[in-house]
Amino acid sequence: MSEQVVEVFDSGYFRINVPVGWMAFLGIDSECRTTQKKVHIFKDAKLETDIFTHAGITICFFDRQDYYLSPKFIYDDVVDMEAFTLGAYTWNGYTCTSFGYPYTMLEAKHDGCVFQVMILMKNGEHEISLDDPDVRMILGSLIQTI
């Protein structure tokens, strides 16, 4: 695991620790607008466009006013996982593939809100997993701030 945290990234809705060698930045919504409710954290990324060539994590936050429907039914090769607690939340999830890319998909519900975490496990030569210390540190540090 990285010994130091490069930064604490605060989206305005949630906060996470970003380890050395990872890049965090805001994502876009369905209307191509930057949103504080989606954060990408990608390993070895130097540019935001590295999401297309690197492995990483996308965290989406759905507050009480948002409609949330699990996307589980749209993926291939779905395998359910045992629920586990890491950090402040209990996570339910599954592994799957999407367009041939392997993912671990997690969700946690808290106080009427939902965190959805998408871990792109392999992209080209770049690879991460839920068991990686950096990945666990990122998830373990996740905290809702609103």
Disulfide bonds with the S-S distance in Angstrom:
none
